[in-house]
């Protein structure tokens, strides 16, 4: 997935260490989507589940291009879309999403990247979890892979269901070619 990036381009034809070409881009949003995550049926009365999944380096390739440009990126939103088994996500009272580096040698801490509690925006089969705060995403994305834990709280359905999820970031990138 290659994100679409609107760019502002400036050209200068000066010599002696001045920029020949520079590009600055505001990245409104770029997402990595994982399809078909199965959520097992739970006993009636269960109020919390956690699903963990990995985002591999090949899935991060579009965002890796931004990292290669030394972009400033931050987590912006996390979407859960129920795709089968249930018809709405109105049962969600809270959602907490942590992100960790998938590199076992990484010193990056596990980060609460997205969070809502009592105010989770649900629209039918889509839950949008906002960023917990301004959290730097670049180092996590640069680590090559991510481990994502999604915890959902509420009166959970007793049926199995399937979801698609999206990890979304925004930011700014710049590139200059000098003589």
ZIDA-V598744 format. One record per pair of residues at least 4 apart in sequence whose ideal C-beta (glycine too) atoms are under 8 Angstrom apart, sorted by the first residue. I is the first residue (numbers start at 1). J is the second residue. If there is no record, write none. Layout:
i j
I J
I J
This chain:
i j
1 30
1 31
1 32
1 33
1 61
1 62
2 62
2 65
3 27
3 29
3 30
3 31
3 62
3 63
3 66
5 25
5 26
5 27
5 30
5 173
6 25
6 26
6 28
7 23
7 24
7 25
8 23
8 24
8 25
9 21
9 22
9 23
10 19
10 21
10 22
10 23
10 24
11 20
11 21
11 22
12 18
12 19
12 20
12 21
12 22
13 20
14 18
14 19
14 20
14 179
15 179
16 179
17 178
17 179
18 178
18 179
19 176
19 177
19 178
20 177
20 178
20 179
21 176
21 177
22 174
22 175
22 176
22 177
23 173
23 174
23 175
23 176
24 172
24 173
24 174
25 172
25 173
25 174
26 172
27 66
27 71
27 73
27 169
27 170
27 171
27 172
27 173
28 170
29 76
29 77
29 168
29 169
29 170
30 62
30 63
30 66
30 168
30 169
30 170
31 79
31 166
31 167
31 168
31 169
32 55
32 59
32 60
32 62
32 63
32 166
32 167
33 164
33 165
33 166
34 53
34 55
34 59
34 164
34 165
34 166
35 83
35 164
36 83
36 162
36 164
37 51
37 53
37 162
37 163
37 164
37 165
38 160
38 161
38 162
39 49
39 51
39 85
39 160
39 161
39 162
39 163
40 160
41 158
41 159
41 160
42 46
42 49
42 156
42 157
42 158
43 158
44 158
46 156
46 158
47 153
47 154
47 155
47 156
48 151
48 152
48 153
48 156
49 151
49 152
49 156
50 149
50 150
50 151
50 152
51 149
51 150
52 147
52 148
52 149
52 150
53 147
53 148
53 150
53 165
54 102
54 145
54 146
54 147
54 148
55 59
55 60
55 102
55 145
55 146
55 147
55 148
55 167
56 60
56 102
56 145
57 61
57 64
57 144
57 145
60 64
60 141
60 144
60 145
60 146
61 65
62 66
63 67
63 73
63 141
63 169
64 68
64 141
64 142
65 69
66 71
66 73
66 141
66 171
66 173
67 71
67 73
67 138
67 141
67 142
69 173
69 174
69 175
70 173
70 174
71 138
71 171
71 172
71 173
72 136
72 138
72 171
72 172
72 173
73 136
73 137
73 138
73 141
73 169
73 170
73 171
74 131
74 134
74 135
74 136
74 137
74 169
74 170
74 171
75 99
75 113
75 114
75 131
75 132
75 135
75 137
75 167
75 168
75 169
76 130
76 131
76 168
76 169
76 170
77 114
77 128
77 129
77 130
77 131
77 166
77 168
78 95
78 97
78 113
78 114
78 128
78 129
78 150
78 165
78 166
78 167
78 168
79 126
79 127
79 128
79 129
79 164
79 165
79 166
79 168
80 89
80 95
80 126
80 127
80 129
80 150
80 152
80 163
80 164
80 165
81 125
81 126
81 127
81 163
81 164
81 165
81 166
82 86
82 87
82 88
82 89
82 125
82 126
82 161
82 162
82 163
83 125
83 162
83 163
83 164
84 161
84 162
85 157
85 159
85 160
85 161
85 162
86 125
86 157
86 159
86 161
87 124
87 125
88 122
88 124
88 125
89 122
89 124
89 125
89 126
89 127
90 122
91 154
91 155
91 156
91 157
92 120
92 122
92 127
92 152
92 153
92 154
93 117
93 118
93 120
93 153
93 154
93 155
94 116
94 117
94 118
94 120
94 151
94 152
94 153
94 154
95 114
95 115
95 116
95 120
95 127
95 129
95 150
95 151
95 152
95 153
96 112
96 114
96 115
96 117
96 150
96 151
96 153
97 112
97 113
97 114
97 115
97 129
97 148
97 149
97 150
97 151
98 110
98 111
98 112
98 113
98 148
98 149
99 110
99 111
99 113
99 137
99 140
99 146
99 147
99 148
99 167
100 106
100 108
100 109
100 110
100 111
100 140
100 146
100 147
100 149
101 106
101 108
101 139
101 140
101 143
101 144
101 145
101 146
101 147
102 106
102 143
102 144
102 145
102 146
102 147
103 143
103 144
103 145
106 143
108 139
108 140
108 143
110 149
111 135
111 140
112 132
113 131
113 132
113 135
113 137
113 167
114 129
114 130
114 131
114 132
115 129
115 130
115 132
116 120
116 121
116 129
116 130
120 127
120 128
120 129
121 127
121 128
121 130
122 126
122 127
122 128
123 128
131 135
136 140
137 141
137 169
137 171
138 142
138 171
139 143
140 146
141 146
141 169
146 167
148 165
148 167
150 165
152 156
157 161
